[in-house]
Structures are given as structure tokens and as C-alpha cells.
Amino acid sequence: MKIHIPTPLRAFTDKQETVSVEGATVNEGLAALVATYPAMQANLYTPEGKLRSFVNVYLNEDDVRYLPGKEDSPVKADDELTIIPSIAGGACCLAGCCCR
């Protein structure tokens, strides 16, 4: 599957706007992304391992939070995940300077 990376996080993916990963679920795809680009971990996940509240993930056109399986929703090889940061109160959160 392909994962579309927002501009503030491209510094952690060698400036790539789209990354191809393998996985059977949304969680597995994101885990593959973090395995390839470890700096993404702190920007996407809390220390407890939950997706940060300001990180929205879409599976194709659907917000993962509203899918029946949420992050355990199955994906196909031709699916696309899109990471969209919420915009509220400043732009530094995804740059990693204030939200940890």
C-alpha cells in the first residue's frame, strides 16, 4: 500500500511524499512505515503506543476512526493511507518541538 506523508513529516522520510509499505491492516502499514523510518514513531504515536490525537489517518477516502475495525481495518495492496495532521493552535506539533 502507499502512505501519503504530509509536508511537516517528510523530513523523516527522506523528503518522500509517498512511501510504499506492506501490511494486512492499517496498523501493520503504519508499523512498517515506522520500522523503515523510526523517527516517525515519536511524531505519530504517544509514549503509550496510541496514535496521537492530532494525527488523522484515512484509508482511501475513509477516516480510520470511523471504520468498524478502526486501525485494525484490513487493507489491500492497492489501498492508500493518508496522514493528515489536525491544524489547531500552531504548526509545531508535527515538527516534534512541543507535543512530546
SEFIZA-3560 file (N, C-alpha, C; in Angstrom, 3 decimals):
REM SEFIZA-3560
<numar><xx>0.842</xx><yy>-1.169</yy><zz>0.000</zz><atom>N</atom></numar>
<numar><xx>0.000</xx><yy>0.000</yy><zz>0.000</zz><atom>CA</atom></numar>
<numar><xx>0.886</xx><yy>1.231</yy><zz>0.000</zz><atom>C</atom></numar>
<numar><xx>0.306</xx><yy>2.346</yy><zz>-0.363</zz><atom>N</atom></numar>
<numar><xx>1.034</xx><yy>3.608</yy><zz>-0.348</zz><atom>CA</atom></numar>
<numar><xx>0.551</xx><yy>4.436</yy><zz>0.830</zz><atom>C</atom></numar>
<numar><xx>1.494</xx><yy>5.134</yy><zz>1.466</zz><atom>N</atom></numar>
<numar><xx>1.161</xx><yy>6.052</yy><zz>2.538</zz><atom>CA</atom></numar>
<numar><xx>1.602</xx><yy>7.441</yy><zz>2.100</zz><atom>C</atom></numar>
<numar><xx>0.651</xx><yy>8.361</yy><zz>2.081</zz><atom>N</atom></numar>
<numar><xx>0.930</xx><yy>9.750</yy><zz>1.724</zz><atom>CA</atom></numar>
<numar><xx>1.364</xx><yy>10.494</yy><zz>2.987</zz><atom>C</atom></numar>
<numar><xx>2.518</xx><yy>11.139</yy><zz>2.906</zz><atom>N</atom></numar>
<numar><xx>3.144</xx><yy>11.795</yy><zz>4.046</zz><atom>CA</atom></numar>
<numar><xx>2.913</xx><yy>13.303</yy><zz>3.955</zz><atom>C</atom></numar>
<numar><xx>2.405</xx><yy>13.926</yy><zz>5.029</zz><atom>N</atom></numar>
<numar><xx>2.208</xx><yy>15.383</yy><zz>4.990</zz><atom>CA</atom></numar>
<numar><xx>3.560</xx><yy>16.107</yy><zz>5.009</zz><atom>C</atom></numar>
<numar><xx>3.570</xx><yy>17.307</yy><zz>4.496</zz><atom>N</atom></numar>
<numar><xx>4.805</xx><yy>18.081</yy><zz>4.368</zz><atom>CA</atom></numar>
<numar><xx>5.616</xx><yy>18.162</yy><zz>5.660</zz><atom>C</atom></numar>
<numar><xx>5.015</xx><yy>18.428</yy><zz>6.838</zz><atom>N</atom></numar>
<numar><xx>5.846</xx><yy>18.531</yy><zz>8.044</zz><atom>CA</atom></numar>
<numar><xx>6.575</xx><yy>17.244</yy><zz>8.419</zz><atom>C</atom></numar>
<numar><xx>6.099</xx><yy>16.099</yy><zz>7.963</zz><atom>N</atom></numar>
<numar><xx>6.739</xx><yy>14.822</yy><zz>8.317</zz><atom>CA</atom></numar>
<numar><xx>7.697</xx><yy>14.303</yy><zz>7.251</zz><atom>C</atom></numar>
<numar><xx>7.771</xx><yy>14.960</yy><zz>6.132</zz><atom>N</atom></numar>
<numar><xx>8.641</xx><yy>14.485</yy><zz>5.049</zz><atom>CA</atom></numar>
<numar><xx>10.120</xx><yy>14.557</yy><zz>5.414</zz><atom>C</atom></numar>
<numar><xx>10.460</xx><yy>15.388</yy><zz>6.380</zz><atom>N</atom></numar>
<numar><xx>11.848</xx><yy>15.438</yy><zz>6.846</zz><atom>CA</atom></numar>
<numar><xx>12.265</xx><yy>14.087</yy><zz>7.428</zz><atom>C</atom></numar>
<numar><xx>11.305</xx><yy>13.294</yy><zz>7.875</zz><atom>N</atom></numar>
<numar><xx>11.585</xx><yy>11.998</yy><zz>8.486</zz><atom>CA</atom></numar>
<numar><xx>11.502</xx><yy>10.841</yy><zz>7.492</zz><atom>C</atom></numar>
<numar><xx>11.110</xx><yy>11.127</yy><zz>6.246</zz><atom>N</atom></numar>
<numar><xx>11.008</xx><yy>10.083</yy><zz>5.208</zz><atom>CA</atom></numar>
<numar><xx>11.906</xx><yy>10.418</yy><zz>4.013</zz><atom>C</atom></numar>
<numar><xx>13.032</xx><yy>11.042</yy><zz>4.286</zz><atom>N</atom></numar>
<numar><xx>13.962</xx><yy>11.435</yy><zz>3.218</zz><atom>CA</atom></numar>
<numar><xx>13.263</xx><yy>12.288</yy><zz>2.165</zz><atom>C</atom></numar>
<numar><xx>12.337</xx><yy>13.132</yy><zz>2.619</zz><atom>N</atom></numar>
<numar><xx>11.601</xx><yy>14.090</yy><zz>1.781</zz><atom>CA</atom></numar>
<numar><xx>10.619</xx><yy>13.428</yy><zz>0.808</zz><atom>C</atom></numar>
<numar><xx>10.325</xx><yy>12.162</yy><zz>1.028</zz><atom>N</atom></numar>
<numar><xx>9.370</xx><yy>11.468</yy><zz>0.162</zz><atom>CA</atom></numar>
<numar><xx>7.945</xx><yy>11.851</yy><zz>0.542</zz><atom>C</atom></numar>
<numar><xx>7.123</xx><yy>12.147</yy><zz>-0.456</zz><atom>N</atom></numar>
<numar><xx>5.729</xx><yy>12.468</yy><zz>-0.156</zz><atom>CA</atom></numar>
<numar><xx>4.849</xx><yy>11.227</yy><zz>-0.151</zz><atom>C</atom></numar>
<numar><xx>5.328</xx><yy>10.142</yy><zz>-0.742</zz><atom>N</atom></numar>
<numar><xx>4.603</xx><yy>8.876</yy><zz>-0.721</zz><atom>CA</atom></numar>
<numar><xx>5.591</xx><yy>7.751</yy><zz>-0.462</zz><atom>C</atom></numar>
<numar><xx>5.213</xx><yy>6.849</yy><zz>0.445</zz><atom>N</atom></numar>
<numar><xx>6.055</xx><yy>5.722</yy><zz>0.814</zz><atom>CA</atom></numar>
<numar><xx>5.262</xx><yy>4.440</yy><zz>0.594</zz><atom>C</atom></numar>
<numar><xx>5.861</xx><yy>3.448</yy><zz>-0.013</zz><atom>N</atom></numar>
<numar><xx>5.204</xx><yy>2.151</yy><zz>-0.206</zz><atom>CA</atom></numar>
<numar><xx>5.608</xx><yy>1.199</yy><zz>0.910</zz><atom>C</atom></numar>
<numar><xx>4.608</xx><yy>0.553</yy><zz>1.509</zz><atom>N</atom></numar>
<numar><xx>4.854</xx><yy>-0.409</yy><zz>2.592</zz><atom>CA</atom></numar>
<numar><xx>3.938</xx><yy>-1.610</yy><zz>2.384</zz><atom>C</atom></numar>
<numar><xx>4.222</xx><yy>-2.668</yy><zz>3.130</zz><atom>N</atom></numar>
<numar><xx>3.361</xx><yy>-3.845</yy><zz>3.102</zz><atom>CA</atom></numar>
<numar><xx>2.707</xx><yy>-3.999</yy><zz>4.459</zz><atom>C</atom></numar>
<numar><xx>1.516</xx><yy>-4.566</yy><zz>4.451</zz><atom>N</atom></numar>
<numar><xx>0.798</xx><yy>-4.828</yy><zz>5.684</zz><atom>CA</atom></numar>
<numar><xx>-0.617</xx><yy>-5.262</yy><zz>5.354</zz><atom>C</atom></numar>
<numar><xx>-1.203</xx><yy>-6.036</yy><zz>6.254</zz><atom>N</atom></numar>
<numar><xx>-2.559</xx><yy>-6.543</yy><zz>6.045</zz><atom>CA</atom></numar>
<numar><xx>-3.613</xx><yy>-5.659</yy><zz>6.688</zz><atom>C</atom></numar>
<numar><xx>-3.184</xx><yy>-4.746</yy><zz>7.590</zz><atom>N</atom></numar>
<numar><xx>-4.115</xx><yy>-3.836</yy><zz>8.257</zz><atom>CA</atom></numar>
<numar><xx>-3.513</xx><yy>-2.434</yy><zz>8.262</zz><atom>C</atom></numar>
<numar><xx>-4.327</xx><yy>-1.459</yy><zz>8.642</zz><atom>N</atom></numar>
<numar><xx>-3.824</xx><yy>-0.093</yy><zz>8.785</zz><atom>CA</atom></numar>
<numar><xx>-2.676</xx><yy>-0.085</yy><zz>9.787</zz><atom>C</atom></numar>
<numar><xx>-2.851</xx><yy>-0.726</yy><zz>10.938</zz><atom>N</atom></numar>
<numar><xx>-1.793</xx><yy>-0.786</yy><zz>11.959</zz><atom>CA</atom></numar>
<numar><xx>-0.501</xx><yy>-1.366</yy><zz>11.405</zz><atom>C</atom></numar>
<numar><xx>-0.602</xx><yy>-2.446</yy><zz>10.647</zz><atom>N</atom></numar>
<numar><xx>0.595</xx><yy>-3.074</yy><zz>10.085</zz><atom>CA</atom></numar>
<numar><xx>1.282</xx><yy>-2.149</yy><zz>9.086</zz><atom>C</atom></numar>
<numar><xx>0.505</xx><yy>-1.428</yy><zz>8.312</zz><atom>N</atom></numar>
<numar><xx>1.083</xx><yy>-0.468</yy><zz>7.368</zz><atom>CA</atom></numar>
<numar><xx>1.830</xx><yy>0.640</yy><zz>8.083</zz><atom>C</atom></numar>
<numar><xx>1.204</xx><yy>1.179</yy><zz>9.132</zz><atom>N</atom></numar>
<numar><xx>1.867</xx><yy>2.227</yy><zz>9.906</zz><atom>CA</atom></numar>
<numar><xx>3.097</xx><yy>1.685</yy><zz>10.627</zz><atom>C</atom></numar>
<numar><xx>3.023</xx><yy>0.443</yy><zz>11.120</zz><atom>N</atom></numar>
<numar><xx>4.172</xx><yy>-0.178</yy><zz>11.771</zz><atom>CA</atom></numar>
<numar><xx>5.322</xx><yy>-0.345</yy><zz>10.784</zz><atom>C</atom></numar>
<numar><xx>5.003</xx><yy>-0.704</yy><zz>9.545</zz><atom>N</atom></numar>
<numar><xx>6.037</xx><yy>-0.835</yy><zz>8.512</zz><atom>CA</atom></numar>
<numar><xx>6.661</xx><yy>0.520</yy><zz>8.198</zz><atom>C</atom></numar>
<numar><xx>5.841</xx><yy>1.560</yy><zz>8.197</zz><atom>N</atom></numar>
<numar><xx>6.352</xx><yy>2.915</yy><zz>7.974</zz><atom>CA</atom></numar>
<numar><xx>7.341</xx><yy>3.289</yy><zz>9.072</zz><atom>C</atom></numar>
<numar><xx>6.962</xx><yy>3.045</yy><zz>10.328</zz><atom>N</atom></numar>
<numar><xx>7.820</xx><yy>3.376</yy><zz>11.466</zz><atom>CA</atom></numar>
<numar><xx>9.074</xx><yy>2.501</yy><zz>11.490</zz><atom>C</atom></numar>
<numar><xx>8.951</xx><yy>1.249</yy><zz>11.067</zz><atom>N</atom></numar>
<numar><xx>10.125</xx><yy>0.371</yy><zz>11.021</zz><atom>CA</atom></numar>
<numar><xx>11.148</xx><yy>0.884</yy><zz>10.007</zz><atom>C</atom></numar>
<numar><xx>10.665</xx><yy>1.416</yy><zz>8.904</zz><atom>N</atom></numar>
<numar><xx>11.551</xx><yy>1.954</yy><zz>7.872</zz><atom>CA</atom></numar>
<numar><xx>12.081</xx><yy>3.331</yy><zz>8.241</zz><atom>C</atom></numar>
<numar><xx>11.233</xx><yy>4.129</yy><zz>8.889</zz><atom>N</atom></numar>
<numar><xx>11.587</xx><yy>5.498</yy><zz>9.279</zz><atom>CA</atom></numar>
<numar><xx>11.315</xx><yy>5.670</yy><zz>10.775</zz><atom>C</atom></numar>
<numar><xx>12.221</xx><yy>5.207</yy><zz>11.633</zz><atom>N</atom></numar>
<numar><xx>11.988</xx><yy>5.197</yy><zz>13.083</zz><atom>CA</atom></numar>
<numar><xx>11.660</xx><yy>6.561</yy><zz>13.698</zz><atom>C</atom></numar>
<numar><xx>12.137</xx><yy>7.642</yy><zz>13.115</zz><atom>N</atom></numar>
<numar><xx>11.838</xx><yy>8.971</yy><zz>13.665</zz><atom>CA</atom></numar>
<numar><xx>10.354</xx><yy>9.300</yy><zz>13.583</zz><atom>C</atom></numar>
<numar><xx>9.621</xx><yy>8.593</yy><zz>12.766</zz><atom>N</atom></numar>
<numar><xx>8.177</xx><yy>8.813</yy><zz>12.644</zz><atom>CA</atom></numar>
<numar><xx>7.441</xx><yy>8.379</yy><zz>13.911</zz><atom>C</atom></numar>
<numar><xx>8.008</xx><yy>7.446</yy><zz>14.668</zz><atom>N</atom></numar>
<numar><xx>7.348</xx><yy>6.912</yy><zz>15.871</zz><atom>CA</atom></numar>
<numar><xx>6.898</xx><yy>8.031</yy><zz>16.805</zz><atom>C</atom></numar>
<numar><xx>7.813</xx><yy>8.898</yy><zz>17.187</zz><atom>N</atom></numar>
<numar><xx>7.508</xx><yy>9.954</yy><zz>18.153</zz><atom>CA</atom></numar>
<numar><xx>6.547</xx><yy>10.988</yy><zz>17.590</zz><atom>C</atom></numar>
<numar><xx>6.505</xx><yy>11.115</yy><zz>16.285</zz><atom>N</atom></numar>
<numar><xx>5.618</xx><yy>12.094</yy><zz>15.670</zz><atom>CA</atom></numar>
<numar><xx>4.211</xx><yy>11.561</yy><zz>15.462</zz><atom>C</atom></numar>
<numar><xx>4.064</xx><yy>10.249</yy><zz>15.340</zz><atom>N</atom></numar>
<numar><xx>2.749</xx><yy>9.656</yy><zz>15.103</zz><atom>CA</atom></numar>
<numar><xx>2.114</xx><yy>9.085</yy><zz>16.361</zz><atom>C</atom></numar>
<numar><xx>2.941</xx><yy>8.585</yy><zz>17.291</zz><atom>N</atom></numar>
<numar><xx>2.430</xx><yy>7.831</yy><zz>18.434</zz><atom>CA</atom></numar>
<numar><xx>2.804</xx><yy>8.472</yy><zz>19.766</zz><atom>C</atom></numar>
<numar><xx>1.935</xx><yy>8.271</yy><zz>20.757</zz><atom>N</atom></numar>
<numar><xx>2.237</xx><yy>8.680</yy><zz>22.121</zz><atom>CA</atom></numar>
<numar><xx>3.232</xx><yy>7.678</yy><zz>22.714</zz><atom>C</atom></numar>
<numar><xx>3.826</xx><yy>7.983</yy><zz>23.851</zz><atom>N</atom></numar>
<numar><xx>4.710</xx><yy>7.007</yy><zz>24.505</zz><atom>CA</atom></numar>
<numar><xx>4.000</xx><yy>5.689</yy><zz>24.842</zz><atom>C</atom></numar>
<numar><xx>2.667</xx><yy>5.750</yy><zz>24.980</zz><atom>N</atom></numar>
<numar><xx>1.880</xx><yy>4.550</yy><zz>25.280</zz><atom>CA</atom></numar>
<numar><xx>1.567</xx><yy>3.732</yy><zz>24.020</zz><atom>C</atom></numar>
<numar><xx>1.965</xx><yy>4.229</yy><zz>22.844</zz><atom>N</atom></numar>
<numar><xx>1.760</xx><yy>3.490</yy><zz>21.607</zz><atom>CA</atom></numar>
<numar><xx>0.447</xx><yy>3.772</yy><zz>20.895</zz><atom>C</atom></numar>
<numar><xx>-0.272</xx><yy>4.805</yy><zz>21.300</zz><atom>N</atom></numar>
<numar><xx>-1.531</xx><yy>5.188</yy><zz>20.646</zz><atom>CA</atom></numar>
<numar><xx>-1.244</xx><yy>6.277</yy><zz>19.630</zz><atom>C</atom></numar>
<numar><xx>-2.020</xx><yy>6.278</yy><zz>18.541</zz><atom>N</atom></numar>
<numar><xx>-1.881</xx><yy>7.370</yy><zz>17.584</zz><atom>CA</atom></numar>
<numar><xx>-2.160</xx><yy>8.681</yy><zz>18.295</zz><atom>C</atom></numar>
<numar><xx>-1.358</xx><yy>9.668</yy><zz>18.034</zz><atom>N</atom></numar>
<numar><xx>-1.573</xx><yy>10.983</yy><zz>18.652</zz><atom>CA</atom></numar>
<numar><xx>-2.929</xx><yy>11.540</yy><zz>18.224</zz><atom>C</atom></numar>
<numar><xx>-3.549</xx><yy>12.291</yy><zz>19.111</zz><atom>N</atom></numar>
<numar><xx>-4.904</xx><yy>12.788</yy><zz>18.854</zz><atom>CA</atom></numar>
<numar><xx>-4.966</xx><yy>13.744</yy><zz>17.670</zz><atom>C</atom></numar>
<numar><xx>-3.874</xx><yy>14.413</yy><zz>17.353</zz><atom>N</atom></numar>
<numar><xx>-3.882</xx><yy>15.352</yy><zz>16.241</zz><atom>CA</atom></numar>
<numar><xx>-3.485</xx><yy>14.705</yy><zz>14.910</zz><atom>C</atom></numar>
<numar><xx>-3.272</xx><yy>13.408</yy><zz>14.902</zz><atom>N</atom></numar>
<numar><xx>-2.925</xx><yy>12.697</yy><zz>13.672</zz><atom>CA</atom></numar>
<numar><xx>-4.157</xx><yy>11.961</yy><zz>13.166</zz><atom>C</atom></numar>
<numar><xx>-4.625</xx><yy>12.344</yy><zz>11.992</zz><atom>N</atom></numar>
<numar><xx>-5.763</xx><yy>11.681</yy><zz>11.357</zz><atom>CA</atom></numar>
<numar><xx>-5.239</xx><yy>10.801</yy><zz>10.236</zz><atom>C</atom></numar>
<numar><xx>-5.765</xx><yy>9.589</yy><zz>10.153</zz><atom>N</atom></numar>
<numar><xx>-5.345</xx><yy>8.653</yy><zz>9.118</zz><atom>CA</atom></numar>
<numar><xx>-6.579</xx><yy>8.271</yy><zz>8.307</zz><atom>C</atom></numar>
<numar><xx>-6.443</xx><yy>8.356</yy><zz>7.002</zz><atom>N</atom></numar>
<numar><xx>-7.518</xx><yy>7.980</yy><zz>6.096</zz><atom>CA</atom></numar>
<numar><xx>-7.102</xx><yy>6.752</yy><zz>5.303</zz><atom>C</atom></numar>
<numar><xx>-8.019</xx><yy>5.808</yy><zz>5.189</zz><atom>N</atom></numar>
<numar><xx>-7.851</xx><yy>4.646</yy><zz>4.320</zz><atom>CA</atom></numar>
<numar><xx>-8.652</xx><yy>4.950</yy><zz>3.082</zz><atom>C</atom></numar>
<numar><xx>-7.962</xx><yy>5.208</yy><zz>1.999</zz><atom>N</atom></numar>
<numar><xx>-8.577</xx><yy>5.719</yy><zz>0.780</zz><atom>CA</atom></numar>
<numar><xx>-9.334</xx><yy>6.996</yy><zz>1.145</zz><atom>C</atom></numar>
<numar><xx>-10.648</xx><yy>7.015</yy><zz>1.102</zz><atom>N</atom></numar>
<numar><xx>-11.419</xx><yy>8.227</yy><zz>1.402</zz><atom>CA</atom></numar>
<numar><xx>-12.021</xx><yy>8.218</yy><zz>2.806</zz><atom>C</atom></numar>
<numar><xx>-11.790</xx><yy>7.160</yy><zz>3.579</zz><atom>N</atom></numar>
<numar><xx>-12.470</xx><yy>6.989</yy><zz>4.858</zz><atom>CA</atom></numar>
<numar><xx>-11.565</xx><yy>7.262</yy><zz>6.050</zz><atom>C</atom></numar>
<numar><xx>-12.065</xx><yy>8.070</yy><zz>6.962</zz><atom>N</atom></numar>
<numar><xx>-11.362</xx><yy>8.331</yy><zz>8.213</zz><atom>CA</atom></numar>
<numar><xx>-11.323</xx><yy>7.030</yy><zz>9.010</zz><atom>C</atom></numar>
<numar><xx>-10.136</xx><yy>6.570</yy><zz>9.348</zz><atom>N</atom></numar>
<numar><xx>-9.951</xx><yy>5.285</yy><zz>10.019</zz><atom>CA</atom></numar>
<numar><xx>-10.714</xx><yy>5.238</yy><zz>11.349</zz><atom>C</atom></numar>
<numar><xx>-10.845</xx><yy>6.386</yy><zz>12.019</zz><atom>N</atom></numar>
<numar><xx>-11.537</xx><yy>6.422</yy><zz>13.316</zz><atom>CA</atom></numar>
<numar><xx>-12.986</xx><yy>5.964</yy><zz>13.221</zz><atom>C</atom></numar>
<numar><xx>-13.575</xx><yy>6.069</yy><zz>12.025</zz><atom>N</atom></numar>
<numar><xx>-14.992</xx><yy>5.731</yy><zz>11.849</zz><atom>CA</atom></numar>
<numar><xx>-15.218</xx><yy>4.408</yy><zz>11.146</zz><atom>C</atom></numar>
<numar><xx>-14.151</xx><yy>3.694</yy><zz>10.832</zz><atom>N</atom></numar>
<numar><xx>-14.291</xx><yy>2.365</yy><zz>10.237</zz><atom>CA</atom></numar>
<numar><xx>-14.583</xx><yy>1.356</yy><zz>11.339</zz><atom>C</atom></numar>
<numar><xx>-15.347</xx><yy>0.305</yy><zz>11.039</zz><atom>N</atom></numar>
<numar><xx>-15.675</xx><yy>-0.690</yy><zz>12.075</zz><atom>CA</atom></numar>
<numar><xx>-14.442</xx><yy>-1.269</yy><zz>12.764</zz><atom>C</atom></numar>
<numar><xx>-13.387</xx><yy>-1.534</yy><zz>12.012</zz><atom>N</atom></numar>
<numar><xx>-12.177</xx><yy>-2.116</yy><zz>12.598</zz><atom>CA</atom></numar>
<numar><xx>-11.162</xx><yy>-1.089</yy><zz>13.046</zz><atom>C</atom></numar>
<numar><xx>-11.468</xx><yy>0.175</yy><zz>12.852</zz><atom>N</atom></numar>
<numar><xx>-10.546</xx><yy>1.271</yy><zz>13.168</zz><atom>CA</atom></numar>
<numar><xx>-9.158</xx><yy>0.964</yy><zz>12.607</zz><atom>C</atom></numar>
<numar><xx>-8.122</xx><yy>1.007</yy><zz>13.426</zz><atom>N</atom></numar>
<numar><xx>-6.759</xx><yy>0.787</yy><zz>12.941</zz><atom>CA</atom></numar>
<numar><xx>-6.472</xx><yy>-0.666</yy><zz>12.593</zz><atom>C</atom></numar>
<numar><xx>-7.357</xx><yy>-1.560</yy><zz>12.996</zz><atom>N</atom></numar>
<numar><xx>-7.208</xx><yy>-2.963</yy><zz>12.625</zz><atom>CA</atom></numar>
<numar><xx>-7.946</xx><yy>-3.294</yy><zz>11.325</zz><atom>C</atom></numar>
<numar><xx>-8.442</xx><yy>-2.266</yy><zz>10.643</zz><atom>N</atom></numar>
<numar><xx>-9.144</xx><yy>-2.472</yy><zz>9.379</zz><atom>CA</atom></numar>
<numar><xx>-8.208</xx><yy>-3.089</yy><zz>8.348</zz><atom>C</atom></numar>
<numar><xx>-8.703</xx><yy>-4.065</yy><zz>7.611</zz><atom>N</atom></numar>
<numar><xx>-7.857</xx><yy>-4.700</yy><zz>6.590</zz><atom>CA</atom></numar>
<numar><xx>-7.597</xx><yy>-3.759</yy><zz>5.416</zz><atom>C</atom></numar>
<numar><xx>-6.444</xx><yy>-3.952</yy><zz>4.791</zz><atom>N</atom></numar>
<numar><xx>-6.080</xx><yy>-3.175</yy><zz>3.610</zz><atom>CA</atom></numar>
<numar><xx>-5.645</xx><yy>-4.118</yy><zz>2.503</zz><atom>C</atom></numar>
<numar><xx>-5.747</xx><yy>-3.606</yy><zz>1.270</zz><atom>N</atom></numar>
<numar><xx>-5.270</xx><yy>-4.346</yy><zz>0.104</zz><atom>CA</atom></numar>
<numar><xx>-4.011</xx><yy>-3.649</yy><zz>-0.419</zz><atom>C</atom></numar>
<numar><xx>-3.300</xx><yy>-4.333</yy><zz>-1.261</zz><atom>N</atom></numar>
<numar><xx>-2.039</xx><yy>-3.803</yy><zz>-1.781</zz><atom>CA</atom></numar>
<numar><xx>-2.227</xx><yy>-2.483</yy><zz>-2.528</zz><atom>C</atom></numar>
<numar><xx>-3.380</xx><yy>-2.284</yy><zz>-3.154</zz><atom>N</atom></numar>
<numar><xx>-3.591</xx><yy>-1.056</yy><zz>-3.922</zz><atom>CA</atom></numar>
<numar><xx>-4.288</xx><yy>0.042</yy><zz>-3.122</zz><atom>C</atom></numar>
<numar><xx>-4.501</xx><yy>-0.174</yy><zz>-1.817</zz><atom>N</atom></numar>
<numar><xx>-5.088</xx><yy>0.860</yy><zz>-0.971</zz><atom>CA</atom></numar>
<numar><xx>-4.072</xx><yy>1.950</yy><zz>-0.691</zz><atom>C</atom></numar>
<numar><xx>-4.595</xx><yy>3.101</yy><zz>-0.250</zz><atom>N</atom></numar>
<numar><xx>-3.743</xx><yy>4.227</yy><zz>0.109</zz><atom>CA</atom></numar>
<numar><xx>-4.119</xx><yy>4.732</yy><zz>1.488</zz><atom>C</atom></numar>
<numar><xx>-3.103</xx><yy>4.978</yy><zz>2.295</zz><atom>N</atom></numar>
<numar><xx>-3.289</xx><yy>5.634</yy><zz>3.581</zz><atom>CA</atom></numar>
<numar><xx>-2.804</xx><yy>7.064</yy><zz>3.428</zz><atom>C</atom></numar>
<numar><xx>-3.515</xx><yy>7.986</yy><zz>4.037</zz><atom>N</atom></numar>
<numar><xx>-3.111</xx><yy>9.379</yy><zz>4.026</zz><atom>CA</atom></numar>
<numar><xx>-3.052</xx><yy>9.858</yy><zz>5.467</zz><atom>C</atom></numar>
<numar><xx>-1.928</xx><yy>10.426</yy><zz>5.849</zz><atom>N</atom></numar>
<numar><xx>-1.761</xx><yy>11.002</yy><zz>7.176</zz><atom>CA</atom></numar>
<numar><xx>-2.050</xx><yy>12.492</yy><zz>7.051</zz><atom>C</atom></numar>
<numar><xx>-3.002</xx><yy>12.963</yy><zz>7.862</zz><atom>N</atom></numar>
<numar><xx>-3.371</xx><yy>14.376</yy><zz>7.826</zz><atom>CA</atom></numar>
<numar><xx>-3.290</xx><yy>14.929</yy><zz>9.243</zz><atom>C</atom></numar>
<numar><xx>-2.381</xx><yy>15.878</yy><zz>9.470</zz><atom>N</atom></numar>
<numar><xx>-2.303</xx><yy>16.471</yy><zz>10.801</zz><atom>CA</atom></numar>
<numar><xx>-3.448</xx><yy>17.454</yy><zz>11.015</zz><atom>C</atom></numar>
<numar><xx>-4.004</xx><yy>17.450</yy><zz>12.220</zz><atom>N</atom></numar>
<numar><xx>-5.001</xx><yy>18.454</yy><zz>12.571</zz><atom>CA</atom></numar>
<numar><xx>-4.293</xx><yy>19.786</yy><zz>12.731</zz><atom>C</atom></numar>
<numar><xx>-4.963</xx><yy>20.823</yy><zz>12.332</zz><atom>N</atom></numar>
<numar><xx>-4.390</xx><yy>22.160</yy><zz>12.456</zz><atom>CA</atom></numar>
<numar><xx>-5.133</xx><yy>22.872</yy><zz>13.582</zz><atom>C</atom></numar>
<numar><xx>-4.436</xx><yy>23.091</yy><zz>14.690</zz><atom>N</atom></numar>
<numar><xx>-5.042</xx><yy>23.786</yy><zz>15.821</zz><atom>CA</atom></numar>
<numar><xx>-3.947</xx><yy>24.314</yy><zz>16.734</zz><atom>C</atom></numar>
<numar><xx>-3.949</xx><yy>25.571</yy><zz>16.957</zz><atom>N</atom></numar>
<numar><xx>-3.064</xx><yy>26.139</yy><zz>17.961</zz><atom>CA</atom></numar>
<numar><xx>-1.609</xx><yy>26.281</yy><zz>17.573</zz><atom>C</atom></numar>
<numar><xx>-1.222</xx><yy>25.952</yy><zz>16.369</zz><atom>N</atom></numar>
<numar><xx>0.170</xx><yy>26.131</yy><zz>15.966</zz><atom>CA</atom></numar>
<numar><xx>0.618</xx><yy>25.022</yy><zz>15.051</zz><atom>C</atom></numar>
<numar><xx>1.732</xx><yy>25.239</yy><zz>14.409</zz><atom>N</atom></numar>
<numar><xx>2.214</xx><yy>24.295</yy><zz>13.407</zz><atom>CA</atom></numar>
<numar><xx>3.381</xx><yy>23.455</yy><zz>13.888</zz><atom>C</atom></numar>
<numar><xx>3.767</xx><yy>23.586</yy><zz>15.156</zz><atom>N</atom></numar>
<numar><xx>4.987</xx><yy>22.905</yy><zz>15.573</zz><atom>CA</atom></numar>
<numar><xx>4.770</xx><yy>21.455</yy><zz>15.975</zz><atom>C</atom></numar>
<numar><xx>3.550</xx><yy>21.026</yy><zz>16.216</zz><atom>N</atom></numar>
<numar><xx>3.335</xx><yy>19.672</yy><zz>16.747</zz><atom>CA</atom></numar>
<numar><xx>3.996</xx><yy>18.596</yy><zz>15.898</zz><atom>C</atom></numar>
<numar><xx>3.772</xx><yy>18.587</yy><zz>14.604</zz><atom>N</atom></numar>
<numar><xx>4.343</xx><yy>17.540</yy><zz>13.768</zz><atom>CA</atom></numar>
<numar><xx>5.833</xx><yy>17.755</yy><zz>13.524</zz><atom>C</atom></numar>
<numar><xx>6.334</xx><yy>18.905</yy><zz>13.866</zz><atom>N</atom></numar>
<numar><xx>7.769</xx><yy>19.115</yy><zz>13.764</zz><atom>CA</atom></numar>
<numar><xx>8.490</xx><yy>18.549</yy><zz>14.979</zz><atom>C</atom></numar>
<numar><xx>7.697</xx><yy>18.130</yy><zz>15.988</zz><atom>N</atom></numar>
<numar><xx>8.264</xx><yy>17.454</yy><zz>17.131</zz><atom>CA</atom></numar>
<numar><xx>8.804</xx><yy>18.347</yy><zz>18.229</zz><atom>C</atom></numar>
<numar><xx>8.423</xx><yy>19.630</yy><zz>18.254</zz><atom>N</atom></numar>
<numar><xx>9.038</xx><yy>20.521</yy><zz>19.229</zz><atom>CA</atom></numar>
<numar><xx>8.215</xx><yy>20.736</yy><zz>20.488</zz><atom>C</atom></numar>
<numar><xx>6.933</xx><yy>20.372</yy><zz>20.508</zz><atom>N</atom></numar>
<numar><xx>6.153</xx><yy>20.755</yy><zz>21.683</zz><atom>CA</atom></numar>
<numar><xx>5.189</xx><yy>19.692</yy><zz>22.193</zz><atom>C</atom></numar>
<numar><xx>4.994</xx><yy>18.621</yy><zz>21.526</zz><atom>N</atom></numar>
<numar><xx>3.905</xx><yy>17.712</yy><zz>21.881</zz><atom>CA</atom></numar>
<numar><xx>4.344</xx><yy>16.438</yy><zz>22.568</zz><atom>C</atom></numar>
<numar><xx>5.546</xx><yy>16.321</yy><zz>22.920</zz><atom>N</atom></numar>
<numar><xx>6.015</xx><yy>15.057</yy><zz>23.493</zz><atom>CA</atom></numar>
<numar><xx>5.913</xx><yy>15.049</yy><zz>24.988</zz><atom>C</atom></numar>
//
